Structures are given as C-alpha cells and as structure tokens.
C-alpha cells in the first residue's frame, strides 16, 4: 500500500505552486539588497583562497560559506526561489527518509510542514538559509549513521565518523539535530543503541581534539555557533521568525519521537488489534496489486499541503513586511518615485524611522521636499536616524548614502569603514568604498578595493566596470554626479560637529548653494518646531530656483510672527497673503474644535489642513485622511 501513496510534498503541483509564489509574490531579489543592512548577519562568500581555508579550518565554517554562496542566487527572483525550494526540498526529503526508516512511511504527508515553515519565514523577509542547511546536514548525518553494519563495532565507527564530520561542517546546530535523531533511532533499534553507546564517546573525544588543536577554540566558544538562538542563525529576526526557526530545528526529532511514543502506547493498549493487524499485513502482501487506497484518503493527502500552506499564509500575513523591504530596495537603487509610491501604499498610521528617512530623501531627489514633506507621516528621528543608542549596520549604510548626497564624504567614508571593520564585507560595501575614493581622487586606493570586489562572484562585472572607469575615465552621467559631490565636499578639515544642525550649517558655510543641506536644515527646524529659525532662514529661499516660496516654510514663519504678535510684512518677507488667510481660517476651525470637540470639525481640519504646517505644529503629527 505504501508504494502507491504520493510522497508529499514531492508532488510536482505543490512544488510549482511554492516556486511561483516565492518568485512572483515574495520576490527574493528584495532580500538581496537587505544583505549587510536589514540582514547584517547573513554570511558572505568570497572565492579567495584565504576565505576558503578559513571556512574549512573552523567548525561550521563550510555551512556558512555554502550559505553565502547560495545567497548570491537571490540577485534574481527566480534563481532565489529555486535556491529556497532546493534547500527546502532537501530538508523535506531527509525528514521523509527518517520517517520511513522508523516505520512511518504512510505519514510522509507531514514532510510538507518544514517547506511551509521556510516559506513563512521568507514571507517575513528574513533569511533562514543557514538554519535550513544546518538542520539538513544534521538529518543527513543521522541518516548515514543508520547504515546497516554486520557488527556493532563497525556501526560505532560509522557513527563516530558521521558525527565528527557533521559537527565540523555544520557546527553545534547540526550536531544537536544529528544526536537527537540518532538517539530516537537507537531507542527503537537495540543494535543502533549499542553503536551509539560505543561510538558517541569516541566522537566527542575526536571533536574535543579538533577544537583544541585545529580550531584553537574552547567548547564554550564552539557551543552556540549554529544553534537556533545564535546570532548567525536568527540574528535580526523577530519573535515570530525565531519561533519558526526553533520549530524547524526540532520538527523532525520531536515529531518522530511523538509518533514513536504514540505507537508504543497504542500497542500496549491494543494487543489484540496488533495481532489482527499482523494477519492483515500478510493478506495485504499476498494481494498487494489488487488493493488501492480509497478515494477519500487520496483526496485528503493531495489537498493537505495546499490547505495548510494557504491557511498559514493567510493567518500569518504581515501587511508591512514587504512595503518596508521595497522602500529599502528602491532607496538603494535610487528609484525615488517608487519609494514614494510604496510609502503611500502603507496602511494608515503605519511607518518607521527608516521609512521616514527614505521618504525624505526621495522627496528631495524628486524636488518635492520643501512642498510635500507633510503629506507623509513624519518623525524628527527619521531625518538622521538618531533613534539608536548603538548605531546598527542598517543605520550606518543609510547614513553613508545620505552623507554622500550632502557632500560630507569623510563622514560617509567613516560609516562604511566601520561596517567593513565589523566584518560586514558584502560587495555593496566595497563598491561604496571604491566610489568614495574615486570622488576623493584616490585612484590607487580605489584599485585595491576593486581587486577585493573581483572576488565576489556576483560583483565581478561591477568590478570590471569600475576598473574600466579607473583606466578610461567616468561616463558623462556619473561624471556629473561625482563633480556635484566634489563641489559640495569641504576641502579642508572641519571640526567635528556636536549636532546635526551645526553640520548642515557648516556645509552651507562651505557652499551656500548646497540646496540639500538647506532643505534638510529647514526640515529639521520644521520637525522640531523651531519656527524662529525657519523665519530667520526664509529669505534664503530666494537663492534657489523654487517656482514660489514653499508654503511649508511660509506657514512656519507665520506661526512665529503670530506668536510674537507681530504684523507680517509681505513686502519684506516672502510670505503670500493667501498664507495669512489660511492661518486665520485654521485658527477659527481649531478654536471651534477645542470648544466643542466635535469629530466633524476635526475631519474638516484634516481635510483642509492635514498636510499643512499649521496642523503639524498644533497637533504634533500629520493629518492623514
């Protein structure tokens, strides 16, 4: 009967559905731009001899290198989806083989569960690849250790070798999975139990010698390497994804142990049924070709993976994960219109400091910062990402890009160099360093980083392009960008600024035409409520080619003059009479709302003034319709 049962999830339809969903809905290419920033703990890969030797000479190094290599596939959606499905199916097949070896061949439908857990983690835009490979290696080691041997001594030797190899290639996570599965099989089979008793002490002794003489680390250092709670495996993951990773590590051992204990309990309670089942088993063996599973069972087995996948995706759906990652991706590529489009698609009131930061940059690059700032939810912490006590890799990467746009090249180099010093050595880091040295006209240093970038498989073409630029000069569009940054870059060493506004004032002092520094300074003053500063700098807007004085700045200046009970001189200050009329209208509606507290008046305020500075200054937030 077992030979006629479909081996799920190895059925083609389920595979195609998962593959298409990952490629077209999850879109793994979005994850690639997160490596080194949103996902700083993803292992890197290099083709250099030193990297490969280091990977082989430490426990867990090979599985980390393989993770870094397979992560290169995420450069495209379809290659990334294929990499995910290949590793997920490897884990599923190994789980199925263990189930079959334990006598649960008819329950192979349960092997779709690891595949679904992996898809759920990727659906939250986390990267569980290292954990998946570690668990797969642990199951492979335990499966090979069950190879039938005529003598217990050979079985113990095989167990010793597979355990040591599993540990050295996969770290302690793979070793823990391997030992758990081996123990369960040993409890079921006395011969395997004897091999475990003889072989495990030898394996642990060999592992201790390798740690001491080869890796030169202690047991305490080696223990947490690839366990589910380690930084390498679940670093940066949220609670939901961490729980799924823990379930992924324990699924095969726990599930198999529960099934085995359940069968023992059933056998004890139903001795008579067991005898009857043995007789029926012989009858089935004699008439195997004539008996088939019933249609109801076949339908249930066929539908089970799809129903479980659909329900899991529905109840675990997070409407914010993908827009956040899309905004990061588009910001990385400089696709500013797409950043604003993704920001506008976020649910009402849902945002983060990184989203605010990307939207402010996108508004500047689309020439809308001085006009449309308050059409999106804002927080002053998002301007220069001052929300962290200890600056993260993601913040450093984003600050590098911002400082480079502003012309603070030395500060940009500082951020990216600190990331490199922290062993975050992805190709995007080297590429940014190369551009910094090109801007600073340090071409020989740039060549050193180009040679390092050549060792990254997916950045070899980029490295060749940059080498060509160093040899033959910049193309016209890139030359304009480099010259613009050089014009904004201070040519002499400036004292370190203690605050953001001092840094922006320093940039304006060096180059009064630095429009980005001016608009960021005015944005800082607006978001922090320093209307006196906005009024002071308002005449400076004449220096830039605005079609009209931005209403945002006019409104902030009017608030300052009204608070001081001064008459606004529209001849001296670039404030339109319409702005004064809007201020009077806002004050009337606000006063009426404060007296009556009617929701209709608040709705009218949001409708007429939700994106104005009048509303933001009065209520401390943007009025979102």
HELIX and SHEET records of a PDB file:
HELIX    1   1 UNK A    2  UNK A    4  5                                   3    
HELIX    2   2 UNK A   12  UNK A   21  1                                  10    
HELIX    3   3 UNK A   22  UNK A   26  3                                   5    
HELIX    4   4 UNK A   29  UNK A   32  1                                   4    
HELIX    5   5 UNK A   49  UNK A   56  1                                   8    
HELIX    6   6 UNK A   61  UNK A   71  1                                  11    
HELIX    7   7 UNK A   72  UNK A   75  5                                   4    
HELIX    8   8 UNK A   77  UNK A  101  1                                  25    
HELIX    9   9 UNK A  105  UNK A  111  5                                   7    
HELIX   10  10 UNK A  112  UNK A  123  1                                  12    
HELIX   11  11 UNK A  129  UNK A  145  1                                  17    
HELIX   12  12 UNK A  152  UNK A  188  1                                  37    
HELIX   13  13 UNK A  190  UNK A  210  1                                  21    
HELIX   14  14 UNK A  211  UNK A  215  3                                   5    
HELIX   15  15 UNK A  219  UNK A  223  1                                   5    
HELIX   16  16 UNK A  231  UNK A  234  1                                   4    
HELIX   17  17 UNK A  239  UNK A  269  1                                  31    
HELIX   18  18 UNK A  271  UNK A  286  1                                  16    
HELIX   19  19 UNK A  295  UNK A  315  1                                  21    
HELIX   20  20 UNK A  321  UNK A  333  1                                  13    
HELIX   21  21 UNK A  336  UNK A  344  1                                   9    
HELIX   22  22 UNK A  353  UNK A  365  1                                  13    
HELIX   23  23 UNK A  369  UNK A  372  1                                   4    
HELIX   24  24 UNK A  373  UNK A  375  5                                   3    
HELIX   25  25 UNK A  381  UNK A  384  1                                   4    
HELIX   26  26 UNK A  393  UNK A  406  1                                  14    
HELIX   27  27 UNK A  409  UNK A  421  1                                  13    
HELIX   28  28 UNK A  427  UNK A  439  1                                  13    
HELIX   29  29 UNK A  443  UNK A  453  1                                  11    
HELIX   30  30 UNK A  457  UNK A  459  5                                   3    
HELIX   31  31 UNK A  460  UNK A  472  1                                  13    
HELIX   32  32 UNK A  476  UNK A  488  1                                  13    
HELIX   33  33 UNK A  500  UNK A  510  1                                  11    
HELIX   34  34 UNK A  515  UNK A  527  1                                  13    
HELIX   35  35 UNK A  531  UNK A  537  1                                   7    
HELIX   36  36 UNK A  538  UNK A  543  5                                   6    
HELIX   37  37 UNK A  551  UNK A  563  1                                  13    
HELIX   38  38 UNK A  577  UNK A  596  1                                  20    
HELIX   39  39 UNK A  599  UNK A  609  1                                  11    
HELIX   40  40 UNK A  613  UNK A  619  1                                   7    
END                                                                             
